[in-house]
Amino acid sequence: MEHQCDFKIGSRFDSREAAQISGLISDLDRILRIIDLEITAQEEDARVFDASKSAYPISARMLRARRDNLAHTIGSLHERLASLIQQTGSSHSNHAPRARAESR
């Protein structure tokens, strides 16, 4: 029985971390959309849409780099979330037979 308590505590922390990661992903996605809108506005103001042109706005270049970094971070967070979900799922299946055996 003592082992079940440990499992529930670990599962609760995993659930909390998964919820925090999901919230962070949502926030970063929103920021990413805002940055995309700002890049578009900068390009339209300068009437230059090709980042390889010398007249391309420097601020748009910086925003593109920031957007790319955020996209990479979001991808890493998705991987971490998938890993947590997989660990939680395997923890449930690993502990289920033991819990049934202990209840007999």
Steps between C-alpha positions, in 0.01 A plus 500: 500500500783737579619477140163617370534828690838565342353429158212741553735777611725446197202494268367822651833674440512367143147628440589839642812524286304395190240770572772761546671398176167509312432849632848615405458360148172690465661824618797460267271419206313825566828694513609331176183622325559853631857494370377378159258793485778742592731354233224540241442860607873579478523344154194687376632832634832447323334334198778242510394139553820314415730459801800456269465859368721764657200732542320246719427660840751412770225484761318241287822296480530508877135404541546210258793372708293532816207322335728217386640460853150494647389242244798283599412542868138406432618188318716404798209555737277279283766226522520539880122485528485185286771345717306583818182354356686184397663467844169550675335242278775244557498573875129426513544171314808400706330563834156364418585126541683569826204692640264215411733243657526704820124525534460117512 
